[in-house]
Amino acid sequence: MFKELRNGLMAGLGAVVLTRDRIEEISRNLVKEAKLSEEDARRLADDLVGSGEKQFNRLEKAVSDALRDGMENIGVGRKENVERLKHKMDAMEIRLGIVEKQLEACLDEQNRLARSREGK
């Protein structure tokens, strides 16, 4: 689920955040037009890409935290908690099966004793 959410965020941010290719293309054009030196263009591109990545990482963390908090608030269990509960339920089912067999054996014994008393 997180991967799909991340992909959705990336698509949504595509209109806002410039890709490295687009930034490099703009930088090359600025160098061609002699508005920036190659060194300044490279530094600008690196700064813009780094800034975009930092902004995306902050947004990704904020969304992840909000999703986690929201899931906890509505009572959705974490995978490890659900697995732990599943193992407990499996163990309880086994124990219940043993108790049911013991109860059935006791009832059978009571019925056998009751029939033997009737026969005397």
N, C-alpha and C positions, 0 to 999 in steps of 0.2 A: 504494500500500500504506500509506503514511504517513497518508493521509487517513482510510482505514478504521480504522487503529489509533487515530488521534486521536478519531474519532467513538466508538469503543468506550470509550476512556478517559472521554470526556465523559459517556457514558451511565452508566458505572460511578461516576463522581464525582457524578452527579446526586443520589444518595441522601445524599451527604455535604455537598456544596457548595450553598449556597442560591443560587437565581437572583436576579437583580436585582429582578424583579417580586415575588417572595416576600418579599425583604428590605424592599422599599418598602411592601408590604402590612403587614408586622409593624410597621414604623416608624409608619405611619399609625394603626394600632390603639393603639400606645403613646402617640401624641399625643392621640388621642381620649380615652384613659383618663387623660390628664393626667399620665402618668408621665415623659414627655419633652417638651421644647419642640420646635417644628418645626425649629429650627436644629440642635439636638442630634440629632434623628431623621435629618435629612439627612446630617449628618456621620457618624453611625453607619452609615447605609446605604452611603455612599461608602467608608468604611473597610472594611466587611465585603466589599463587592464588590471593592475593590482587593486586599484580602488574599486573597480566593478566586482572583482572576486571577493574583496572584503565585504562589500555591501551585500552581495548575494549570500555569503556565509552567515552574516548577521541575520538576514531575513530568514534563511533556512533554519537557523537555530531558534529564532523567535516562533516560527511556524511549528517546528517540532515540539518546542516547549508548550505551546498553546494546545496542540493536538493531544499531547500526553496529559496535560492538566484537564482538558475537556473529557478525555476518555476516563480518567480517574473520577471526575465529578459525576459522570453518568453511570459509573459502576462497571465499566468494562475492565475485566481482569487482564493482567499482564500474562503473557504466554507462560512464563515459568510458574506463576501462581495457578493457572488453569491446569498445567501439567501435574503439579503437586496434588491438587485436588482430585484429578483423575486417578492418580495412583492410590490415593486414600480411598476413593470410592471402589476401586478394583479390590483392594484389600478387604473392605467392608462387605462386598458382595461374596467374597470367598468365605469370610467368617459367618455371614448370614446363611450361606448354603450349608455349612457345618452344623449350625444351630438347628436349621430346618430338618436335617437328617436325624439329629439327636431327638428332636421333638417327635418326629414321625416314628422313630424306634420306641420311644416311651409310650406313645399312643397305641402302637401295635401291641406292646407288652400289656398295657392295661386292657385292651380288648381281648387278648388271649386269656388273661387272668379272669376277666368277667365271664367269658364263655366256659372256662373250666369250672367256675363256681356254679354256673347254671346247670352244668352237666352232673353235678354231685347231688 
